Amino acid sequence: MKLLKDILYGVSLSAVSGDTNVMVNQIHFDSRKVEMDDVFIAVRGTVTDGHNFIQKAVEAGARAIVCEELPELLIDGITYLKVPDCNSALAIIAANYFDNPSKNLKLVGVTGTNGKTTVSTLLYNLFKKAGYKVGLLSTIKVMVDDTEYPATHTTPDVITINDYLVKMNAAGVEFCFMEVSSHGIHQKRAEGLHFTGAIFTNLSHDHLDYHKTFADYRDTKKKLFDGLPKTAFALVNIDDKNGLVMLQNTKAKKYTYALKSYADYRAQILERQFNGQLLKLDDNELWSKLIGDFNAYNLLAIYATADILGLEKIEILRLMSELETVDGRFQYYISKKKITAIVDYAHTPDALKNVLITINALRTGNENVITVVGCGGDRDKSKRPVMGHIASEMSNQAIFTSDNPRTESPAAIIEEMEAGVEAQNVTKVLSIENRKQAIKTACKLAAANDIILVAGKGHETYQETNGIRVDFDDLKEVKEALNSLNK
């Protein structure tokens, strides 16, 4: 049990009806979970409004209600707290309820369109190799030192985040690396957390179904840096023009990294191969198994962060040389017939373009590149023709297929991708709705030394259609299809 007034510390209150000097049990923003003496926070969501469930929460035994609009009928014995923003109030209440666990470790947030998962996961792996107890909050998984939990969102809700941070405190975790999505920032899921630092990777076309404009998407990311204290660090990629925008109003100590511009941390790619690349960092050479310019940026962000957090530079480079690629990020498999299959999470125009640039830079010129790609349903529709254009323009053969159609028609999504294909590339495009069949077709079309890129789903091991998820693993499917050709 907690004293209500204690967990309200720092919350902006517009009106109070009832007693705050009472003991409360749990905190919830889902009325279905409310039990006797709990606090219910009436969060307005994108689909439902918590205010519509205040009465249900009261009937379930709620002791206090946090809301933006007070109900017409106020019941005796229940404390009603009016706030300007329930999302913000929930974040602060959750942090207070769990005794602000983020203060007890070094929490680093990673934001940007592409690279969040790679940077946060590899930082977790590097610090583990360095002998520290480490936490990870990512799209792929949640790690409390050595204990793994499944991830449900890029940025979980604030109650879940703080619950994981409590577990990390109990496990003696010293550093935690956390993906921070634009949705999470907009919905105040990162509020109430004490960040030691934040990293900006890049910004490109994504989530405009949610943010509506690129400016709003950019400015939402910027809020993470605006909220950093002066004791924190802000590390940004200034080869991306939005990097300096992130630093405009931050109180944190500013650091920059780049491949092309003058920056605090710089790298140069000396050699590229399919099994890795040679980088020059701080006048030292580093051979990494991660390839492509996009991974050079990711590695540079990792190096800079580890240096800022106090690791020895030579030790950082040694540990970086041991890092393996993250699941679903440029994972490759070479068949007995010398066909190379690459599986990558590239689900934005910029990410797809970067992966294809990397593949084309590694070609000798005689191989064909066959790209299998789709676009997710119920997401930003404006990127579909752009994805179609990039895949058809930069590949010898493009196969448009289903990604996660969700509640949309797969055929309609593919048609929108086809709209971006220029006349000279139409003959290079096949449309096969069934993803398994699309992958099989790509494998049958490939000859020795050809390269197959299966893009869009990466680490995901399911396909979602009309609310139903079925097992589907791109890497497993492409391996099976290629191996069947050897029989």
HURA-V260857 format. One record per run of one state. SS is the DSSP state (H for helix, E for strand, C for the rest). FROM is the first residue (numbers start at 1). LEN is the number of residues. If there is no record, write none. Layout:
BEGIN
[[SS FROM LEN] [SS FROM LEN]]
END
This chain:
BEGIN
[[C 1 1] [E 2 2] [H 4 4] [C 8 5] [E 13 5] [C 18 5] [E 23 2] [C 25 2] [E 27 2] [C 29 2] [H 31 3] [C 34 5] [E 39 3] [C 42 2] [E 44 1] [C 45 4] [E 49 1] [H 50 10] [C 60 4] [E 64 4] [C 68 11] [E 79 5] [C 84 2] [H 86 12] [C 98 3] [H 101 4] [C 105 1] [E 106 6] [C 112 4] [H 116 14] [C 130 4] [E 134 4] [C 138 3] [E 141 4] [C 145 2] [E 147 4] [C 151 7] [H 158 14] [C 172 3] [E 175 5] [C 180 2] [H 182 5] [C 187 8] [E 195 6] [C 201 7] [H 208 4] [C 212 2] [H 214 13] [C 227 6] [E 233 5] [C 238 5] [H 243 5] [C 248 5] [E 253 6] [C 259 6] [E 265 9] [C 274 2] [E 276 6] [C 282 2] [E 284 5] [C 289 4] [H 293 16] [C 309 4] [H 313 8] [C 321 10] [E 331 4] [C 335 5] [E 340 5] [C 345 4] [H 349 14] [C 363 6] [E 369 5] [C 374 7] [H 381 14] [C 395 2] [E 397 4] [C 401 5] [E 406 1] [C 407 3] [H 410 9] [C 419 4] [H 423 6] [E 429 3] [C 432 3] [H 435 11] [C 446 5] [E 451 5] [C 456 6] [E 462 4] [C 466 2] [E 468 4] [C 472 2] [H 474 12] [C 486 2]]
END
